[in-house]
Structures are given as C-alpha cells and as structure tokens.
Amino acid sequence: MAHRAHRHRPEGPCHFSLMSLSAARRLLLAALPLLVLWLTVAWAAGWGG
C-alpha cells in the first residue's frame, strides 16, 4: 500500500491555498460555537421574541 506513504495527494491543490483555506476554516470553527452559545443564551433569556 504505497499510497499511504504520502502525506498529501499529489493531485490536490497547492499547499499555500490549503493553508489559507485551513486558516479560514479554523476561524469559522472558532466563531461558530461562540455564535451558538450566544444564540442559546439569548433564547434562554427570552430575547428571541
């Protein structure tokens, strides 16, 4: 199984675009739980209408 020796797929996008994409995804993954928490607190406090 020689394909498991590779760390990345040669046919994939370049490494720099992958880094910028992962940075954007990390930012989204960090902001999303905060948004969910804020919405939960707002709903529990009765601010949602």
C-alpha positions in Angstrom: 0.0 0.0 0.0 2.4 2.6 -1.3 -0.3 5.4 -1.4 -0.4 5.5 2.4 3.2 6.7 2.5 2.2 10.0 1.0 1.3 12.8 3.4 -0.9 14.5 0.8 -2.5 13.8 -2.5 -0.3 15.0 -5.4 -3.4 15.9 -7.4 -4.7 18.2 -4.6 -4.5 22.0 -4.5 -1.2 23.7 -3.8 0.0 23.9 -0.2 -0.4 27.6 0.2 -4.0 27.7 -0.8 -4.6 24.8 1.5 -3.0 26.8 4.4 -5.2 29.8 3.7 -8.3 27.7 3.5 -7.5 25.9 6.7 -7.0 29.3 8.4 -10.4 30.5 7.3 -11.9 27.2 8.4 -10.2 27.4 11.8 -11.6 30.9 12.2 -15.1 29.7 11.3 -14.8 26.7 13.6 -13.7 29.0 16.4 -16.5 31.6 15.8 -19.4 29.1 15.3 -19.5 27.7 18.8 -19.5 31.2 20.2 -22.4 32.2 17.9 -24.3 29.1 19.0 -23.6 29.8 22.7 -24.7 33.5 22.2 -27.9 32.4 20.4 -28.6 29.8 23.2 -28.2 32.4 25.9 -30.3 34.9 24.0 -33.1 32.3 23.5 -33.0 31.3 27.2 -33.2 34.9 28.3 -36.2 35.4 26.1 -34.6 37.8 23.6 -35.7 35.8 20.6 -39.2 37.1 20.7 
